[in-house]
Amino acid sequence: MYLNPHFYPCLHCQPHSYIRMVQHLIERCLLLHMSRDQCIKALAEHASIRPLVTLTVWRELQKENKDFFRAYFHVTSSRTLPSCRLASILQRRTYSN
């Protein structure tokens, strides 16, 4: 029986388990309404997952779930617009005073 010296799945020792773990972490990022770039950065910083791996898994998820991602991008982009508008209004008020 092969023993894995790593606590978490390893890309080289257990590629299938590793990909599933990355998928699970991406799904958690989606629950937090993170963008693709925010997710890639977070997984690189906090889980030591190479950005190329996260990007590859993200793209595969996007391919398999086109309708979900279309709706997700619509919802997340519409949420950022009001905050951008608010920041713009606040900035104009600050400069006009």
N, CA, C and O atoms as a DFTB+ gen file, in Angstrom:
388 C
 N C O
     1  1       0.846      -1.177       0.000
     2  2       0.000       0.000       0.000
     3  2       0.883       1.228       0.000
     4  3       1.849       1.311       0.759
     5  1       0.547       2.191      -0.861
     6  2       1.311       3.428      -0.968
     7  2       0.853       4.395       0.104
     8  3      -0.347       4.610       0.279
     9  1       1.800       4.981       0.821
    10  2       1.474       5.973       1.841
    11  2       1.804       7.361       1.308
    12  3       2.890       7.587       0.774
    13  1       0.883       8.268       1.452
    14  2       1.069       9.649       1.014
    15  2       1.769      10.421       2.126
    16  3       1.238      10.502       3.234
    17  1       2.945      10.991       1.865
    18  2       3.652      11.738       2.910
    19  2       3.059      13.120       3.177
    20  3       3.487      13.808       4.103
    21  1       2.074      13.532       2.370
    22  2       1.472      14.854       2.513
    23  2       0.172      14.759       3.297
    24  3      -0.538      13.755       3.243
    25  1      -0.122      15.828       4.025
    26  2      -1.370      15.876       4.786
    27  2      -2.567      16.008       3.849
    28  3      -3.589      15.349       4.038
    29  1      -2.432      16.876       2.824
    30  2      -3.481      17.086       1.828
    31  2      -3.118      16.337       0.553
    32  3      -1.966      15.938       0.380
    33  1      -4.083      16.140      -0.341
    34  2      -3.746      15.474      -1.610
    35  2      -2.647      16.239      -2.346
    36  3      -2.577      17.467      -2.299
    37  1      -1.807      15.487      -3.014
    38  2      -0.678      16.055      -3.749
    39  2      -0.953      15.896      -5.247
    40  3      -1.473      14.869      -5.683
    41  1      -0.603      16.912      -6.023
    42  2      -0.832      16.870      -7.464
    43  2      -0.098      15.703      -8.105
    44  3      -0.598      15.104      -9.057
    45  1       1.072      15.377      -7.598
    46  2       1.873      14.310      -8.189
    47  2       1.528      12.935      -7.625
    48  3       1.572      11.944      -8.354
    49  1       1.187      12.860      -6.346
    50  2       0.884      11.575      -5.710
    51  2      -0.554      11.122      -5.965
    52  3      -0.807       9.946      -6.225
    53  1      -1.481      12.061      -5.888
    54  2      -2.912      11.764      -6.037
    55  2      -3.572      12.839      -6.896
    56  3      -4.311      13.673      -6.371
    57  1      -3.321      12.836      -8.204
    58  2      -3.835      13.925      -9.041
    59  2      -5.357      14.062      -9.023
    60  3      -5.874      15.179      -9.015
    61  1      -6.073      12.953      -9.017
    62  2      -7.541      13.029      -9.019
    63  2      -8.045      13.680      -7.736
    64  3      -8.912      14.553      -7.783
    65  1      -7.517      13.269      -6.607
    66  2      -7.924      13.848      -5.320
    67  2      -7.529      15.320      -5.228
    68  3      -8.259      16.133      -4.660
    69  1      -6.382      15.650      -5.785
    70  2      -5.909      17.028      -5.761
    71  2      -6.843      17.926      -6.575
    72  3      -7.218      19.010      -6.127
    73  1      -7.211      17.472      -7.763
    74  2      -8.117      18.239      -8.619
    75  2      -9.467      18.409      -7.940
    76  3     -10.055      19.488      -8.014
    77  1      -9.973      17.375      -7.283
    78  2     -11.245      17.469      -6.552
    79  2     -11.138      18.470      -5.409
    80  3     -12.083      19.211      -5.139
    81  1      -9.991      18.494      -4.736
    82  2      -9.794      19.451      -3.650
    83  2      -9.804      20.885      -4.205
    84  3     -10.426      21.773      -3.622
    85  1      -9.118      21.105      -5.324
    86  2      -9.089      22.435      -5.937
    87  2     -10.503      22.828      -6.357
    88  3     -10.917      23.973      -6.169
    89  1     -11.237      21.883      -6.924
    90  2     -12.624      22.151      -7.318
    91  2     -13.452      22.569      -6.100
    92  3     -14.220      23.529      -6.163
    93  1     -13.293      21.857      -5.017
    94  2     -14.025      22.177      -3.786
    95  2     -13.663      23.585      -3.295
    96  3     -14.543      24.341      -2.883
    97  1     -12.387      23.935      -3.336
    98  2     -11.963      25.255      -2.891
    99  2     -12.501      26.360      -3.805
   100  3     -12.867      27.437      -3.336
   101  1     -12.545      26.086      -5.101
   102  2     -13.124      27.056      -6.033
   103  2     -14.602      27.251      -5.723
   104  3     -15.099      28.377      -5.736
   105  1     -15.303      26.157      -5.446
   106  2     -16.726      26.259      -5.103
   107  2     -16.928      27.107      -3.850
   108  3     -17.901      27.855      -3.757
   109  1     -16.021      26.993      -2.897
   110  2     -16.107      27.828      -1.691
   111  2     -15.870      29.298      -2.034
   112  3     -16.513      30.183      -1.469
   113  1     -14.957      29.551      -2.950
   114  2     -14.729      30.931      -3.407
   115  2     -15.988      31.478      -4.075
   116  3     -16.335      32.644      -3.889
   117  1     -16.663      30.646      -4.842
   118  2     -17.892      31.073      -5.506
   119  2     -18.965      31.423      -4.477
   120  3     -19.725      32.371      -4.668
   121  1     -19.025      30.664      -3.397
   122  2     -19.987      30.969      -2.332
   123  2     -19.700      32.323      -1.692
   124  3     -20.598      32.971      -1.156
   125  1     -18.445      32.739      -1.755
   126  2     -18.047      34.037      -1.206
   127  2     -18.120      35.140      -2.262
   128  3     -17.678      36.264      -2.028
   129  1     -18.681      34.807      -3.426
   130  2     -18.869      35.760      -4.536
   131  2     -17.547      36.356      -5.014
   132  3     -17.476      37.538      -5.351
   133  1     -16.505      35.530      -5.041
   134  2     -15.202      35.991      -5.496
   135  2     -15.113      35.884      -7.014
   136  3     -15.727      35.007      -7.622
   137  1     -14.351      36.773      -7.610
   138  2     -14.095      36.692      -9.049
   139  2     -13.061      35.594      -9.302
   140  3     -12.454      35.061      -8.373
   141  1     -12.878      35.272     -10.580
   142  2     -11.889      34.255     -10.924
   143  2     -10.508      34.682     -10.444
   144  3      -9.782      33.878      -9.858
   145  1     -10.139      35.934     -10.684
   146  2      -8.814      36.397     -10.286
   147  2      -8.641      36.414      -8.770
   148  3      -7.568      36.086      -8.264
   149  1      -9.686      36.795      -8.049
   150  2      -9.626      36.773      -6.586
   151  2      -9.461      35.340      -6.082
   152  3      -8.710      35.089      -5.139
   153  1     -10.157      34.417      -6.707
   154  2     -10.068      33.008      -6.326
   155  2      -8.663      32.472      -6.577
   156  3      -8.087      31.804      -5.718
   157  1      -8.116      32.761      -7.747
   158  2      -6.761      32.300      -8.083
   159  2      -5.754      32.843      -7.072
   160  3      -4.882      32.113      -6.601
   161  1      -5.879      34.107      -6.749
   162  2      -4.958      34.733      -5.799
   163  2      -5.110      34.132      -4.395
   164  3      -4.120      33.840      -3.725
   165  1      -6.359      33.953      -3.966
   166  2      -6.610      33.401      -2.629
   167  2      -6.074      31.981      -2.502
   168  3      -5.457      31.639      -1.493
   169  1      -6.303      31.157      -3.510
   170  2      -5.827      29.771      -3.435
   171  2      -4.301      29.709      -3.495
   172  3      -3.686      28.848      -2.866
   173  1      -3.697      30.614      -4.246
   174  2      -2.234      30.651      -4.294
   175  2      -1.655      31.053      -2.939
   176  3      -0.687      30.461      -2.461
   177  1      -2.264      32.067      -2.333
   178  2      -1.739      32.581      -1.062
   179  2      -2.055      31.691       0.128
   180  3      -1.197      31.471       0.983
   181  1      -3.282      31.176       0.191
   182  2      -3.720      30.479       1.398
   183  2      -3.649      28.962       1.317
   184  3      -3.612      28.287       2.345
   185  1      -3.630      28.416       0.092
   186  2      -3.596      26.956      -0.034
   187  2      -2.387      26.478      -0.839
   188  3      -2.238      25.283      -1.096
   189  1      -1.528      27.416      -1.234
   190  2      -0.320      27.098      -2.006
   191  2      -0.626      26.307      -3.274
   192  3       0.101      25.381      -3.633
   193  1      -1.703      26.684      -3.939
   194  2      -2.081      26.034      -5.191
   195  2      -1.615      26.926      -6.325
   196  3      -1.905      28.122      -6.349
   197  1      -0.895      26.341      -7.258
   198  2      -0.364      27.112      -8.378
   199  2      -1.505      27.717      -9.185
   200  3      -2.501      27.045      -9.454
   201  1      -1.366      28.983      -9.574
   202  2      -2.417      29.655     -10.326
   203  2      -2.842      28.922     -11.595
   204  3      -4.024      28.926     -11.939
   205  1      -1.905      28.299     -12.290
   206  2      -2.253      27.581     -13.513
   207  2      -3.191      26.412     -13.223
   208  3      -4.082      26.117     -14.019
   209  1      -2.995      25.754     -12.099
   210  2      -3.871      24.641     -11.717
   211  2      -5.275      25.169     -11.433
   212  3      -6.260      24.615     -11.921
   213  1      -5.367      26.238     -10.644
   214  2      -6.671      26.822     -10.323
   215  2      -7.371      27.292     -11.594
   216  3      -8.564      27.045     -11.777
   217  1      -6.639      27.960     -12.462
   218  2      -7.219      28.459     -13.710
   219  2      -7.727      27.313     -14.585
   220  3      -8.799      27.417     -15.181
   221  1      -6.967      26.226     -14.664
   222  2      -7.372      25.072     -15.470
   223  2      -8.645      24.439     -14.926
   224  3      -9.559      24.123     -15.687
   225  1      -8.704      24.254     -13.615
   226  2      -9.898      23.664     -13.000
   227  2     -11.083      24.608     -13.162
   228  3     -12.193      24.160     -13.452
   229  1     -10.863      25.916     -12.977
   230  2     -11.919      26.916     -13.145
   231  2     -12.507      26.827     -14.556
   232  3     -13.726      26.818     -14.729
   233  1     -11.634      26.763     -15.554
   234  2     -12.094      26.705     -16.947
   235  2     -12.903      25.445     -17.221
   236  3     -13.901      25.488     -17.941
   237  1     -12.482      24.335     -16.654
   238  2     -13.233      23.087     -16.840
   239  2     -14.607      23.177     -16.173
   240  3     -15.609      22.743     -16.741
   241  1     -14.645      23.735     -14.979
   242  2     -15.937      23.933     -14.310
   243  2     -16.832      24.842     -15.134
   244  3     -18.032      24.598     -15.263
   245  1     -16.247      25.878     -15.683
   246  2     -17.009      26.828     -16.493
   247  2     -17.548      26.151     -17.755
   248  3     -18.672      26.423     -18.178
   249  1     -16.747      25.274     -18.351
   250  2     -17.181      24.545     -19.543
   251  2     -18.352      23.620     -19.236
   252  3     -19.297      23.514     -20.018
   253  1     -18.276      22.954     -18.090
   254  2     -19.298      21.980     -17.706
   255  2     -20.570      22.628     -17.161
   256  3     -21.631      22.003     -17.157
   257  1     -20.472      23.871     -16.705
   258  2     -21.606      24.544     -16.059
   259  2     -21.826      25.929     -16.653
   260  3     -21.834      26.923     -15.927
   261  1     -22.002      25.997     -17.956
   262  2     -22.110      27.285     -18.654
   263  2     -23.236      28.151     -18.105
   264  3     -23.039      29.344     -17.876
   265  1     -24.407      27.573     -17.890
   266  2     -25.550      28.353     -17.411
   267  2     -25.300      28.925     -16.016
   268  3     -25.628      30.078     -15.736
   269  1     -24.718      28.106     -15.157
   270  2     -24.424      28.572     -13.804
   271  2     -23.478      29.763     -13.846
   272  3     -23.737      30.787     -13.213
   273  1     -22.377      29.635     -14.594
   274  2     -21.391      30.701     -14.627
   275  2     -21.937      31.950     -15.299
   276  3     -21.586      33.062     -14.903
   277  1     -22.780      31.794     -16.298
   278  2     -23.393      32.954     -16.937
   279  2     -24.214      33.727     -15.893
   280  3     -24.109      34.950     -15.788
   281  1     -25.017      33.006     -15.137
   282  2     -25.823      33.641     -14.085
   283  2     -24.932      34.204     -12.977
   284  3     -25.186      35.295     -12.468
   285  1     -23.901      33.469     -12.611
   286  2     -22.987      33.904     -11.553
   287  2     -22.307      35.219     -11.933
   288  3     -22.251      36.151     -11.130
   289  1     -21.790      35.290     -13.163
   290  2     -21.120      36.509     -13.607
   291  2     -22.099      37.673     -13.687
   292  3     -21.734      38.813     -13.400
   293  1     -23.323      37.396     -14.069
   294  2     -24.329      38.449     -14.137
   295  2     -24.613      39.004     -12.736
   296  3     -24.662      40.218     -12.538
   297  1     -24.797      38.110     -11.780
   298  2     -25.102      38.532     -10.408
   299  2     -23.914      39.255      -9.784
   300  3     -24.085      40.315      -9.182
   301  1     -22.725      38.702      -9.918
   302  2     -21.571      39.337      -9.279
   303  2     -21.212      40.659      -9.943
   304  3     -20.774      41.587      -9.263
   305  1     -21.388      40.763     -11.251
   306  2     -21.065      42.038     -11.903
   307  2     -22.106      43.103     -11.571
   308  3     -21.768      44.280     -11.451
   309  1     -23.366      42.702     -11.420
   310  2     -24.392      43.685     -11.078
   311  2     -24.254      44.142      -9.630
   312  3     -24.699      45.236      -9.284
   313  1     -23.654      43.328      -8.790
   314  2     -23.427      43.741      -7.400
   315  2     -22.307      44.744      -7.288
   316  3     -22.321      45.590      -6.395
   317  1     -21.339      44.666      -8.176
   318  2     -20.216      45.595      -8.074
   319  2     -20.569      46.955      -8.655
   320  3     -19.983      47.960      -8.251
   321  1     -21.500      47.014      -9.581
   322  2     -21.843      48.298     -10.183
   323  2     -22.364      49.313      -9.174
   324  3     -21.891      50.449      -9.178
   325  1     -23.317      48.961      -8.308
   326  2     -23.782      49.968      -7.353
   327  2     -22.675      50.472      -6.433
   328  3     -22.630      51.663      -6.126
   329  1     -21.786      49.595      -5.988
   330  2     -20.712      50.051      -5.106
   331  2     -19.753      50.963      -5.855
   332  3     -19.205      51.897      -5.269
   333  1     -19.540      50.703      -7.154
   334  2     -18.705      51.603      -7.957
   335  2     -19.375      52.953      -8.089
   336  3     -18.725      53.994      -7.990
   337  1     -20.671      52.932      -8.313
   338  2     -21.410      54.193      -8.417
   339  2     -21.357      54.951      -7.096
   340  3     -21.181      56.169      -7.082
   341  1     -21.510      54.236      -5.991
   342  2     -21.456      54.872      -4.680
   343  2     -20.085      55.491      -4.464
   344  3     -19.990      56.618      -3.979
   345  1     -19.033      54.784      -4.808
   346  2     -17.679      55.318      -4.646
   347  2     -17.495      56.559      -5.503
   348  3     -16.871      57.531      -5.079
   349  1     -18.041      56.518      -6.710
   350  2     -17.943      57.668      -7.602
   351  2     -18.670      58.878      -7.014
   352  3     -18.152      59.993      -7.053
   353  1     -19.851      58.663      -6.479
   354  2     -20.626      59.747      -5.859
   355  2     -19.876      60.316      -4.656
   356  3     -19.779      61.532      -4.490
   357  1     -19.345      59.420      -3.816
   358  2     -18.620      59.881      -2.637
   359  2     -17.366      60.660      -3.036
   360  3     -17.005      61.650      -2.399
   361  1     -16.719      60.200      -4.089
   362  2     -15.513      60.885      -4.541
   363  2     -15.860      62.286      -5.041
   364  3     -15.143      63.240      -4.739
   365  1     -16.952      62.423      -5.804
   366  2     -17.371      63.727      -6.293
   367  2     -17.726      64.658      -5.139
   368  3     -17.425      65.850      -5.192
   369  1     -18.360      64.126      -4.100
   370  2     -18.740      64.951      -2.943
   371  2     -17.503      65.427      -2.207
   372  3     -17.449      66.564      -1.738
   373  1     -16.502      64.548      -2.105
   374  2     -15.281      64.908      -1.397
   375  2     -14.542      66.030      -2.120
   376  3     -14.049      66.966      -1.490
   377  1     -14.470      65.927      -3.439
   378  2     -13.757      66.943      -4.214
   379  2     -14.542      68.232      -4.336
   380  3     -13.946      69.296      -4.502
   381  1     -15.869      68.169      -4.258
   382  2     -16.659      69.395      -4.405
   383  2     -16.703      70.204      -3.117
   384  3     -17.019      71.393      -3.156
   385  1     -16.396      69.593      -1.979
   386  2     -16.420      70.304      -0.679
   387  2     -15.130      71.004      -0.400
   388  3     -14.987      71.643       0.642
